[in-house]
Amino acid sequence: MQPTVFLGSVAVVIVFVTLGVGWPDAEQRAFGAVQSVILNQFGWVYVFGATSLLVFVLWLLASPYRHIRLGNDDSKPEFGYLSWLAMMFSAGMGTGLVFWGVSEPVMHWSDPPFAPTTEGGPVREALRLSFFHWGLHPWAIYIVFGLSIAYFHFRHELPLAPRSLLYPLIGKRIDGPIGHAVDILATVGTLFGVATSLGLGAIQINAGLQRLLGLSQTEWVQIAIIAVITAIATLSVISGVHRGIRWLSSFNLGLAGVLLLFVFITGPTVYLIQLFISSTGAYLQQLVSQSLWLDVRPGSEWQFDWTLFYWSWWISWSPFVGVFLARISRGRTIGEFIVAVLLIPVLITFLWLTVFGGTALHGSLFGDSGIEAVVQANASAGLYAMLEQLPWQALTSLLAILMVMVFFITSSDSGSLVEEMITSGGHPHPPKAQRVFWAVIGGVTAAILLLSGGLQALRTASLTSGLPMTLFLLIACWGLLKALRTDEQVAGIPSHKALRD
């Protein structure tokens, strides 16, 4: 255990939870005001930062550094390719994509931010904007964090913790107050993100049970759901990455694939193929302009509510996903890491948004599904409302509920593992007692704040870390490049310990 980081993180969590329980509205207003100032005054930092990280990752993929291996030059991958992909996708996107896969395209279609220029444009534009928020940018953010930690840990034997990203810049001072502060921020941000996801997951599962079984949506039902998820996640994280986390991730990716294939076959198949091709083309065609676009329209808050919110969320979520990606990526080359993390999850994401969001929109365009009214009333019910348009809706809704639950379990156990690794000083195999502690704390935090109404305040608080984390990631790019050049100069790329020595 790293006492300063562990105790500091626990103290910060206690303070935030106490405020959320005692004064939830005041806490929400305070952090809402801070977030509003950050996004209004520094929104351009998010736009510039996220796009710069994507450019850096693409440059790195094309550079000779792509051949450097994360570990010794003869290191072999710790996990098989499918297990590796399943774990990275479950940690990085699974929960949010299931929640928003139907609702976001429907929202962009029913309330488009831009006037469509061609016939049929609203649907394609809705998918394009959804692709933009879930596409290359978030995974590039994750890559910078994850690749940097993996490189410094496996190749230079630095701690498996965010502080290691600063080693090329401040050297052994990462073991002092600066390093402690960075790790505490990452730990607290991860816990808040996991707790928020648990709360949202309980709400979505409850919505599915209400539509399927008539079970009322109440806080106590959601508390029970959180308890079940936390219990299973605790057992999973105790069993470790090789057993619980890997098995659950692989199982759920398979389940998601079955559901995706079912909707694709029983839904408007040809329409979905056409929509996927045209929306992907529109996304690629407008990628540069959309990446650098700033909304200066008088009175418009669309970019504030969507793009800047997403960028701050992905960036504040990056310590969790980055550390977890680093933990499971020993033995991969930099090029292999970038291709696998950047391109394959993006392809899966685009397919998911097209099949689920496109099927929902098709029902509204060519029928009278009324799904937009469902989404506006309760975004968490969008997935189930879409499945009701197709055959066997009871069975598929049940599978969807199971999938949502397992995705949130994998987020919880992966997040707990990351918190444990950081607070144990960057050790890849932290003690089991510490694993149980963080898994339980995440569930208890979510349950308490759900009851007190402080969950939204917690979510807003976690987003405020996005601005300093953006600057941290840009600095990390510089540090990684400096280290890679040292690797190349000292021993012609195959060097191992030269940086720390």
C-alpha positions as CSV (number, residue, x, y, z in Angstrom):
1,M,0.0,0.0,0.0
2,Q,1.1,3.6,-0.7
3,P,-0.2,5.2,2.6
4,T,-0.3,8.8,1.3
5,V,-2.2,8.0,-1.8
6,F,-4.6,5.5,-0.1
7,L,-5.4,7.7,2.9
8,G,-5.6,10.9,0.8
9,S,-8.0,9.2,-1.7
10,V,-10.2,7.9,1.1
11,A,-10.3,11.3,2.8
12,V,-11.3,13.1,-0.4
13,V,-14.1,10.5,-1.0
14,I,-15.4,10.9,2.5
15,V,-15.6,14.6,2.1
16,F,-17.4,14.5,-1.2
17,V,-19.9,11.8,-0.1
18,T,-20.6,13.7,3.1
19,L,-21.4,16.9,1.2
20,G,-23.5,14.9,-1.3
21,V,-25.5,13.3,1.5
22,G,-25.9,16.4,3.6
23,W,-26.2,19.1,1.0
24,P,-26.8,17.4,-2.4
25,D,-28.4,20.4,-4.1
26,A,-25.8,22.9,-2.9
27,E,-23.0,20.5,-4.0
28,Q,-24.6,20.1,-7.4
29,R,-25.0,23.9,-7.8
30,A,-21.4,24.5,-6.7
31,F,-19.8,21.9,-9.1
32,G,-22.3,22.8,-11.8
33,A,-21.1,26.4,-11.6
34,V,-17.5,25.3,-11.7
35,Q,-18.2,23.0,-14.7
36,S,-20.1,25.8,-16.5
37,V,-17.2,28.2,-16.1
38,I,-14.7,25.5,-17.3
39,L,-16.6,24.6,-20.4
40,N,-17.6,28.1,-21.3
41,Q,-14.2,29.7,-20.8
42,F,-11.9,26.7,-21.6
43,G,-14.0,24.7,-24.0
44,W,-11.5,25.4,-26.6
45,V,-8.9,23.6,-24.5
46,Y,-10.9,20.4,-24.7
47,V,-11.4,20.8,-28.5
48,F,-7.7,21.5,-29.1
49,G,-6.5,18.9,-26.5
50,A,-8.7,16.0,-27.7
51,T,-7.8,16.6,-31.4
52,S,-4.1,17.1,-30.6
53,L,-4.1,13.7,-28.8
54,L,-5.6,12.0,-31.8
55,V,-3.0,13.6,-34.1
56,F,-0.2,12.5,-31.8
57,V,-1.5,8.9,-31.8
58,L,-1.8,8.8,-35.6
59,W,1.7,10.2,-35.9
60,L,3.0,7.6,-33.4
61,L,1.4,4.8,-35.4
62,A,3.2,6.0,-38.6
63,S,6.6,6.5,-36.8
64,P,9.4,3.9,-36.3
65,Y,8.5,3.9,-32.7
66,R,5.6,1.6,-33.5
67,H,8.0,-1.4,-33.5
68,I,8.9,-0.9,-29.8
69,R,7.6,-3.7,-27.6
70,L,5.9,-3.0,-24.3
71,G,8.3,-5.0,-22.2
72,N,11.5,-6.8,-22.9
73,D,12.2,-7.3,-26.6
74,D,11.3,-11.0,-26.3
75,S,8.1,-10.4,-24.2
76,K,5.1,-12.4,-25.2
77,P,1.5,-11.1,-24.8
78,E,-0.1,-12.0,-21.5
79,F,-3.6,-12.5,-23.0
80,G,-4.9,-13.9,-26.2
81,Y,-6.2,-11.4,-28.8
82,L,-9.9,-11.9,-28.3
83,S,-9.7,-11.8,-24.5
84,W,-7.6,-8.7,-24.8
85,L,-10.1,-6.9,-27.1
86,A,-13.0,-8.0,-24.9
87,M,-11.5,-6.6,-21.8
88,M,-10.5,-3.3,-23.4
89,F,-13.9,-2.8,-24.9
90,S,-15.8,-3.7,-21.8
91,A,-13.8,-1.2,-19.7
92,G,-13.6,1.6,-22.3
93,M,-17.1,1.8,-23.9
94,G,-19.4,-1.0,-23.0
95,T,-21.5,0.6,-20.3
96,G,-22.0,4.0,-21.9
97,L,-22.5,2.6,-25.4
98,V,-25.3,0.3,-24.2
99,F,-27.0,3.3,-22.4
100,W,-26.7,5.8,-25.3
101,G,-26.6,3.5,-28.3
102,V,-30.3,4.1,-29.1
103,S,-31.0,7.3,-27.2
104,E,-28.2,9.6,-28.6
105,P,-29.0,9.0,-32.3
106,V,-32.7,9.5,-31.6
107,M,-32.0,12.7,-29.7
108,H,-29.8,14.1,-32.5
109,W,-32.5,13.2,-35.0
110,S,-35.5,14.6,-33.1
111,D,-33.6,17.8,-32.2
112,P,-30.8,18.3,-34.9
113,P,-28.2,20.9,-34.1
114,F,-27.5,21.6,-37.8
115,A,-29.8,21.9,-40.8
116,P,-29.4,18.9,-43.1
117,T,-28.3,19.7,-46.6
118,T,-29.6,16.6,-48.4
119,E,-32.7,14.5,-48.5
120,G,-32.5,11.8,-45.8
121,G,-29.8,13.9,-44.1
122,P,-31.3,14.0,-40.6
123,V,-30.8,10.3,-39.9
124,R,-27.3,10.2,-41.4
125,E,-26.4,13.4,-39.5
126,A,-27.7,11.9,-36.2
127,L,-25.4,8.8,-36.8
128,R,-22.5,11.0,-37.8
129,L,-22.6,13.1,-34.7
130,S,-23.0,9.9,-32.5
131,F,-19.9,8.5,-34.4
132,F,-18.0,11.6,-33.6
133,H,-18.6,11.5,-29.9
134,W,-17.9,7.7,-29.6
135,G,-15.3,7.4,-32.3
136,L,-11.6,8.1,-32.7
137,H,-11.2,10.9,-30.2
138,P,-12.1,9.0,-27.0
139,W,-10.0,6.0,-27.9
140,A,-7.0,8.3,-28.8
141,I,-7.4,9.8,-25.3
142,Y,-7.3,6.4,-23.7
143,I,-4.3,5.4,-25.9
144,V,-2.1,8.2,-24.7
145,F,-2.7,7.4,-21.0
146,G,-2.6,3.6,-21.4
147,L,0.3,3.5,-23.8
148,S,2.4,5.8,-21.7
149,I,1.9,3.9,-18.5
150,A,2.4,0.5,-20.2
151,Y,5.6,1.8,-21.8
152,F,7.1,3.1,-18.6
153,H,6.0,0.2,-16.5
154,F,6.9,-2.8,-18.7
155,R,9.9,-1.3,-20.4
156,H,11.4,0.9,-17.7
157,E,10.0,-0.8,-14.5
158,L,8.2,2.3,-13.2
159,P,5.1,2.0,-11.1
160,L,1.8,1.0,-12.9
161,A,0.3,4.4,-11.9
162,P,-0.3,7.8,-13.4
163,R,2.7,9.4,-11.7
164,S,5.0,7.5,-14.0
165,L,3.9,9.6,-17.0
166,L,5.8,12.5,-15.4
167,Y,9.1,10.6,-14.9
168,P,10.8,11.9,-18.1
169,L,10.0,15.5,-16.9
170,I,10.6,15.5,-13.2
171,G,12.6,12.3,-12.6
172,K,12.5,10.8,-9.1
173,R,10.3,13.6,-7.8
174,I,7.4,11.5,-9.0
175,D,7.8,9.7,-5.6
176,G,7.0,13.0,-3.8
177,P,4.0,15.3,-3.4
178,I,3.5,15.8,-7.1
179,G,3.2,12.1,-7.8
180,H,1.0,11.6,-4.8
181,A,-1.4,14.4,-6.0
182,V,-1.6,12.9,-9.5
183,D,-2.4,9.5,-8.2
184,I,-5.0,10.7,-5.7
185,L,-6.7,12.7,-8.5
186,A,-6.7,9.6,-10.7
187,T,-8.0,7.3,-7.9
188,V,-10.8,9.6,-6.8
189,G,-11.8,10.3,-10.4
190,T,-12.0,6.6,-11.1
191,L,-14.1,5.9,-8.0
192,F,-16.5,8.7,-8.8
193,G,-16.8,7.5,-12.4
194,V,-17.4,3.9,-11.3
195,A,-20.0,5.0,-8.7
196,T,-21.8,7.2,-11.2
197,S,-21.8,4.4,-13.7
198,L,-23.2,2.0,-11.1
199,G,-26.0,4.4,-10.4
200,L,-26.9,4.9,-14.0
201,G,-26.6,1.2,-14.6
202,A,-29.1,0.5,-11.8
203,I,-31.5,3.0,-13.3
204,Q,-31.2,1.4,-16.8
205,I,-31.6,-2.2,-15.5
206,N,-34.6,-1.0,-13.4
207,A,-36.1,0.5,-16.6
208,G,-35.8,-2.8,-18.4
209,L,-37.3,-4.7,-15.6
210,Q,-40.2,-2.3,-15.5
211,R,-41.0,-2.7,-19.2
212,L,-40.5,-6.5,-19.0
213,L,-42.0,-7.4,-15.7
214,G,-43.9,-4.3,-14.5
215,L,-41.4,-3.8,-11.6
216,S,-41.8,-0.2,-10.4
217,Q,-38.8,2.2,-10.7
218,T,-37.9,3.0,-7.2
219,E,-34.7,3.9,-5.4
220,W,-34.8,0.8,-3.3
221,V,-35.0,-1.5,-6.3
222,Q,-32.0,0.3,-7.7
223,I,-30.1,-0.1,-4.4
224,A,-30.7,-3.8,-4.6
225,I,-29.4,-3.9,-8.2
226,I,-26.3,-2.0,-7.1
227,A,-25.8,-4.5,-4.2
228,V,-26.0,-7.4,-6.6
229,I,-23.6,-5.8,-9.1
230,T,-21.1,-4.9,-6.4
231,A,-21.2,-8.4,-4.9
232,I,-20.5,-10.1,-8.2
233,A,-17.8,-7.4,-9.1
234,T,-16.1,-8.1,-5.7
235,L,-15.9,-11.8,-6.4
236,S,-14.6,-11.1,-9.9
237,V,-11.9,-8.7,-8.8
238,I,-10.8,-11.1,-6.1
239,S,-10.3,-13.8,-8.7
240,G,-8.1,-11.5,-10.7
241,V,-7.7,-10.4,-14.3
242,H,-7.0,-13.9,-15.7
243,R,-10.2,-15.4,-14.3
244,G,-13.1,-13.2,-13.3
245,I,-12.5,-10.1,-15.3
246,R,-11.4,-11.9,-18.5
247,W,-14.2,-14.4,-18.4
248,L,-16.9,-11.9,-17.8
249,S,-15.6,-9.6,-20.5
250,S,-15.4,-12.4,-23.1
251,F,-18.9,-13.7,-22.1
252,N,-20.5,-10.3,-22.4
253,L,-18.8,-9.4,-25.7
254,G,-20.2,-12.6,-27.0
255,L,-23.7,-11.8,-25.7
256,A,-23.5,-8.4,-27.2
257,G,-22.5,-9.9,-30.5
258,V,-25.5,-12.2,-30.5
259,L,-27.9,-9.4,-29.7
260,L,-26.3,-7.2,-32.4
261,L,-26.6,-9.9,-35.0
262,F,-30.3,-10.6,-34.0
263,V,-31.2,-6.9,-34.4
264,F,-29.3,-6.7,-37.7
265,I,-31.1,-9.7,-39.1
266,T,-34.6,-9.1,-37.8
267,G,-34.4,-5.4,-38.3
268,P,-34.2,-3.3,-41.6
269,T,-31.0,-5.1,-42.8
270,V,-30.5,-3.4,-46.1
271,Y,-31.3,0.0,-44.7
272,L,-28.7,-0.5,-41.9
273,I,-26.0,-1.5,-44.4
274,Q,-26.7,1.6,-46.4
275,L,-26.8,3.8,-43.3
276,F,-23.5,2.4,-42.0
277,I,-21.7,3.1,-45.2
278,S,-23.1,6.6,-45.7
279,S,-22.7,7.6,-42.1
280,T,-19.1,6.4,-41.9
281,G,-18.3,8.3,-45.1
282,A,-19.9,11.4,-43.7
283,Y,-17.9,11.0,-40.4
284,L,-14.6,10.6,-42.2
285,Q,-15.4,13.4,-44.6
286,Q,-16.1,15.9,-41.9
287,L,-13.7,14.6,-39.2
288,V,-11.2,17.5,-39.4
289,S,-13.7,20.3,-39.6
290,Q,-15.9,18.8,-36.8
291,S,-12.8,18.2,-34.6
292,L,-11.8,21.9,-34.8
293,W,-15.3,23.4,-34.7
294,L,-16.3,25.7,-31.9
295,D,-19.9,26.7,-31.5
296,V,-20.1,30.5,-31.5
297,R,-23.8,30.7,-32.4
298,P,-25.6,33.2,-30.1
299,G,-27.6,31.3,-27.4
300,S,-26.5,27.9,-28.7
301,E,-25.5,25.3,-26.0
302,W,-25.4,22.3,-28.2
303,Q,-21.6,21.9,-28.1
304,F,-21.6,22.6,-24.4
305,D,-24.2,19.9,-23.7
306,W,-22.8,17.3,-26.0
307,T,-19.3,17.5,-27.4
308,L,-17.6,19.3,-24.5
309,F,-19.5,17.1,-22.0
310,Y,-18.2,14.0,-23.8
311,W,-14.6,15.2,-24.1
312,S,-14.5,16.1,-20.4
313,W,-16.1,12.7,-19.6
314,W,-13.6,10.7,-21.7
315,I,-10.7,12.7,-20.3
316,S,-11.8,12.4,-16.7
317,W,-12.4,8.6,-17.3
318,S,-8.9,8.2,-19.0
319,P,-6.9,7.3,-15.8
320,F,-9.2,4.3,-15.2
321,V,-9.2,3.0,-18.7
322,G,-5.6,3.9,-19.3
323,V,-4.2,2.1,-16.3
324,F,-6.4,-1.0,-17.1
325,L,-5.3,-1.0,-20.7
326,A,-1.7,-0.8,-19.6
327,R,-2.2,-3.7,-17.1
328,I,-3.4,-6.1,-19.8
329,S,-1.1,-5.1,-22.7
330,R,2.3,-6.4,-21.8
331,G,4.1,-7.9,-24.8
332,R,2.3,-5.9,-27.4
333,T,4.2,-3.5,-29.7
334,I,3.2,0.1,-29.8
335,G,1.8,-0.2,-33.3
336,E,-0.2,-3.3,-32.3
337,F,-1.5,-1.5,-29.3
338,I,-2.6,1.6,-31.2
339,V,-4.3,-0.4,-34.0
340,A,-6.1,-2.7,-31.6
341,V,-7.3,0.1,-29.3
342,L,-8.0,2.8,-31.9
343,L,-9.5,1.0,-34.9
344,I,-11.2,-2.2,-33.7
345,P,-13.3,-0.8,-30.9
346,V,-14.3,2.2,-33.2
347,L,-15.5,-0.3,-35.8
348,I,-17.5,-2.2,-33.2
349,T,-18.9,1.1,-31.9
350,F,-20.0,2.3,-35.3
351,L,-21.7,-1.0,-36.0
352,W,-23.5,-0.9,-32.6
353,L,-24.7,2.7,-33.1
354,T,-25.9,1.9,-36.6
355,V,-27.7,-1.3,-35.9
356,F,-29.4,-0.2,-32.6
357,G,-29.8,3.5,-33.3
358,G,-30.6,3.0,-37.0
359,T,-33.3,0.4,-36.2
360,A,-34.9,2.8,-33.7
361,L,-34.9,5.6,-36.3
362,H,-36.2,3.4,-39.0
363,G,-39.2,2.6,-36.8
364,S,-39.9,6.3,-36.4
365,L,-39.4,7.1,-40.1
366,F,-41.4,4.3,-41.6
367,G,-43.7,3.4,-38.8
368,D,-45.1,4.9,-35.6
369,S,-42.8,3.5,-32.9
370,G,-43.0,6.7,-30.8
371,I,-39.5,5.9,-29.6
372,E,-38.5,9.6,-29.5
373,A,-41.2,10.2,-26.9
374,V,-39.8,7.3,-24.8
375,V,-36.3,8.6,-25.1
376,Q,-37.2,12.1,-24.2
377,A,-39.1,10.8,-21.1
378,N,-36.5,8.3,-20.0
379,A,-33.2,7.9,-22.0
380,S,-32.4,4.7,-20.1
381,A,-35.5,3.0,-21.7
382,G,-34.4,3.6,-25.3
383,L,-32.8,0.2,-25.8
384,Y,-35.8,-1.7,-24.5
385,A,-38.3,0.4,-26.6
386,M,-36.3,-0.4,-29.7
387,L,-36.3,-4.2,-29.0
388,E,-40.1,-4.0,-28.6
389,Q,-40.3,-3.3,-32.4
390,L,-38.8,-6.7,-33.2
391,P,-39.8,-10.3,-32.7
392,W,-39.2,-12.1,-29.4
393,Q,-39.0,-8.9,-27.5
394,A,-39.4,-10.5,-24.1
395,L,-36.4,-12.8,-24.6
396,T,-34.2,-10.1,-26.2
397,S,-35.1,-7.6,-23.4
398,L,-34.1,-10.2,-20.9
399,L,-30.8,-10.7,-22.7
400,A,-30.3,-6.9,-22.9
401,I,-30.9,-6.6,-19.1
402,L,-28.3,-9.4,-18.5
403,M,-25.9,-7.7,-20.9
404,V,-26.3,-4.3,-19.2
405,M,-25.7,-5.9,-15.8
406,V,-22.5,-7.7,-16.9
407,F,-21.2,-4.6,-18.6
408,F,-21.6,-2.7,-15.4
409,I,-20.0,-5.5,-13.4
410,T,-17.0,-5.5,-15.7
411,S,-16.7,-1.7,-15.3
412,S,-17.0,-2.0,-11.5
413,D,-14.4,-4.8,-11.2
414,S,-12.0,-3.2,-13.6
415,G,-12.3,0.2,-11.9
416,S,-11.7,-1.4,-8.5
417,L,-8.6,-3.2,-9.8
418,V,-7.3,0.2,-11.1
419,E,-7.9,1.9,-7.8
420,E,-6.2,-0.9,-5.9
421,M,-3.1,-0.8,-8.2
422,I,-2.7,3.0,-7.9
423,T,-3.2,3.1,-4.1
424,S,-0.8,0.1,-3.7
425,G,2.0,2.1,-5.3
426,G,1.5,0.9,-8.8
427,H,1.8,-2.8,-8.0
428,P,0.1,-4.9,-10.8
429,H,-1.1,-7.6,-8.2
430,P,-2.5,-5.7,-5.2
431,P,-3.6,-7.5,-2.0
432,K,-7.1,-9.1,-2.1
433,A,-8.3,-7.3,1.0
434,Q,-7.6,-4.0,-0.7
435,R,-9.4,-5.2,-3.8
436,V,-12.5,-5.9,-1.7
437,F,-12.3,-2.5,0.0
438,W,-12.4,-0.5,-3.2
439,A,-15.1,-2.6,-4.8
440,V,-17.3,-2.2,-1.8
441,I,-16.6,1.5,-1.4
442,G,-17.7,2.1,-5.0
443,G,-21.0,0.3,-4.5
444,V,-21.7,2.0,-1.1
445,T,-20.9,5.4,-2.6
446,A,-23.3,4.9,-5.5
447,A,-26.0,3.6,-3.2
448,I,-25.7,6.4,-0.6
449,L,-25.7,9.2,-3.2
450,L,-28.5,7.6,-5.2
451,L,-30.7,7.7,-2.0
452,S,-29.7,11.2,-1.1
453,G,-30.0,12.6,-4.6
454,G,-26.3,13.4,-4.8
455,L,-25.4,11.1,-7.7
456,Q,-25.6,13.9,-10.3
457,A,-23.4,16.1,-8.1
458,L,-20.8,13.3,-8.0
459,R,-20.9,13.0,-11.8
460,T,-20.5,16.8,-12.2
461,A,-17.6,16.8,-9.7
462,S,-15.8,14.0,-11.6
463,L,-16.2,16.0,-14.8
464,T,-14.4,19.0,-13.3
465,S,-11.2,17.0,-13.3
466,G,-11.3,17.0,-17.1
467,L,-9.5,20.3,-17.5
468,P,-6.4,19.6,-15.4
469,M,-6.3,16.0,-16.9
470,T,-6.3,17.5,-20.4
471,L,-3.2,19.5,-19.6
472,F,-1.7,16.4,-17.9
473,L,-2.2,14.3,-21.0
474,L,-0.7,16.9,-23.3
475,I,2.4,17.0,-21.0
476,A,2.4,13.2,-21.0
477,C,2.7,13.2,-24.8
478,W,5.9,15.3,-24.5
479,G,7.2,13.0,-21.8
480,L,6.5,9.9,-23.8
481,L,8.2,11.3,-26.9
482,K,11.2,12.3,-24.9
483,A,11.5,8.7,-23.5
484,L,11.0,7.1,-26.9
485,R,13.9,9.2,-28.3
486,T,16.0,8.1,-25.3
487,D,15.1,4.5,-26.1
488,E,16.2,5.0,-29.7
489,Q,19.4,6.9,-29.0
490,V,20.7,4.7,-26.2
491,A,20.4,1.3,-27.9
492,G,18.7,1.7,-31.2
493,I,15.2,1.1,-29.9
494,P,15.7,-2.2,-28.2
495,S,16.9,-0.5,-24.9
496,H,15.3,-1.6,-21.7
497,K,16.3,0.3,-18.6
498,A,18.2,3.2,-20.0
499,L,15.6,5.8,-19.0
500,R,15.7,5.2,-15.3
501,D,19.4,4.4,-15.2
